Amino acid sequence: MLRAEGVQKTWPGFRLRLAFLHVEPGQALAVLGPSGSGKSTLLRVLAGLEAPEEGRVEGGFRVYLPQTPLLLKGSVLENAAFGLRLKGVGRREALARAEEALEEVGLLSKAHLRAQGLSGGEKVRLALARALAVGPEVLLLDEPTANLDPANARMVEALLARAKARGAALVLVTHSPAQARRLAERALFLFQGEVAEEGPVPQALREPRDPRVRAFLEGDF
Ligand SMILES: Nc1ncnc2c1ncn2[C@@H]1O[C@H](COP(=O)(O)OP(=O)(O)OP(=O)(O)O)[C@@H](O)[C@H]1O
């Protein structure tokens, strides 16, 4: 479960304001909006990586995936085990669970290769394996399929759907209304740091009330 209330976060010349946000276990909220509207800032506030000047964020164990995966030097397997090791899981068990996570993302055959040598799509899948291995209650994802080919994007979407089915709450920043439709129950549109629209996915994407959201969805924003 993830819940935020009365959040305000300012940067020079920019202010994010969010009255209320709630994501249930097993559900996903898609966050859409033009470049610079505050999507990443919102995600980082929800992750606890940026402290808001006002408001509260509450949630269970959260894992944040930035747009460009941050991988460590060392093998694919060591990277996949890293989150578990941080949580205090012993080395042997962490490696065994990391292997399971790698199998799930289709990277077990590359477990002993250098993580830095993976392709872009494989790096995203590895970051997801590392995240999923720790069983997060909340996954915060910043455009996880940006720059991926269709096959990798489909694979990542399938993994996210599986994480939801296991009860994770997802917040998914995406530029793709189609992806929002496939993965999310609710959608939120940000414009210049303000929520212009929030609602269930079919309606919010099909019949938005805000004219800026309509223009955005028609590709005019
Ligand atoms: N660490 C920071 N320091 C100062 N300003 C920042 C910082 N992070 C974001 N901003 C500013 O906040 C505003 C919103 O940026 P943010 O990255 O949240 O938007 P976004 O919707 O995620 O954009 P994009 O789709 O291009 O990634 C921008 O004006 C940006 O310059």
The ligand as an SDF file (V2000), in Angstrom:
LIG
                    3D

 31 33  0  0  0  0  0  0  0  0999 V2000
   17.3850   17.8990   -8.4540 N   0  0  0  0  0  0  0  0  0  0  0  0
   16.7820   18.9570   -9.0270 C   0  0  0  0  0  0  0  0  0  0  0  0
   17.2280   20.2100   -8.8160 N   0  0  0  0  0  0  0  0  0  0  0  0
   16.6180   21.2870   -9.3730 C   0  0  0  0  0  0  0  0  0  0  0  0
   15.5460   21.2020  -10.1850 N   0  0  0  0  0  0  0  0  0  0  0  0
   15.0600   19.9780  -10.4350 C   0  0  0  0  0  0  0  0  0  0  0  0
   15.6400   18.8010   -9.8720 C   0  0  0  0  0  0  0  0  0  0  0  0
   14.9460   17.7210  -10.3070 N   0  0  0  0  0  0  0  0  0  0  0  0
   13.9680   18.2130  -11.1010 C   0  0  0  0  0  0  0  0  0  0  0  0
   14.0310   19.5520  -11.1810 N   0  0  0  0  0  0  0  0  0  0  0  0
   13.1280   20.4130  -11.9550 C   0  0  0  0  0  0  0  0  0  0  0  0
   11.7930   20.0550  -11.6660 O   0  0  0  0  0  0  0  0  0  0  0  0
   10.9910   20.1170  -12.8440 C   0  0  0  0  0  0  0  0  0  0  0  0
   10.3090   18.7720  -13.0590 C   0  0  0  0  0  0  0  0  0  0  0  0
   11.3070   17.8050  -13.4300 O   0  0  0  0  0  0  0  0  0  0  0  0
   10.9990   16.2440  -13.5010 P   0  0  0  0  0  0  0  0  0  0  0  0
   12.2750   15.5750  -13.8800 O   0  0  0  0  0  0  0  0  0  0  0  0
   10.3440   15.8290  -12.2520 O   0  0  0  0  0  0  0  0  0  0  0  0
    9.9420   16.1940  -14.7030 O   0  0  0  0  0  0  0  0  0  0  0  0
    9.4940   14.9440  -15.5880 P   0  0  0  0  0  0  0  0  0  0  0  0
    8.0290   15.1280  -15.8330 O   0  0  0  0  0  0  0  0  0  0  0  0
    9.9420   13.6910  -14.9590 O   0  0  0  0  0  0  0  0  0  0  0  0
   10.2740   15.1990  -16.9550 O   0  0  0  0  0  0  0  0  0  0  0  0
   10.8090   14.1070  -18.0670 P   0  0  0  0  0  0  0  0  0  0  0  0
    9.5620   13.4910  -18.6730 O   0  0  0  0  0  0  0  0  0  0  0  0
   11.5340   14.9740  -19.0520 O   0  0  0  0  0  0  0  0  0  0  0  0
   11.6800   13.1250  -17.3620 O   0  0  0  0  0  0  0  0  0  0  0  0
   11.8910   20.5300  -13.9800 C   0  0  0  0  0  0  0  0  0  0  0  0
   11.7520   21.9160  -14.1650 O   0  0  0  0  0  0  0  0  0  0  0  0
   13.2870   20.2020  -13.4600 C   0  0  0  0  0  0  0  0  0  0  0  0
   14.2510   21.0670  -13.9860 O   0  0  0  0  0  0  0  0  0  0  0  0
  1  2  1  0
  2  3  1  0
  2  7  2  0
  3  4  2  0
  4  5  1  0
  5  6  2  0
  6  7  1  0
  6 10  1  0
  7  8  1  0
  8  9  2  0
  9 10  1  0
 10 11  1  0
 11 12  1  0
 11 30  1  0
 12 13  1  0
 13 14  1  0
 13 28  1  0
 14 15  1  0
 15 16  1  0
 16 17  2  0
 16 18  1  0
 16 19  1  0
 19 20  1  0
 20 21  2  0
 20 22  1  0
 20 23  1  0
 23 24  1  0
 24 25  2  0
 24 26  1  0
 24 27  1  0
 28 29  1  0
 28 30  1  0
 30 31  1  0
M  END
$$$$
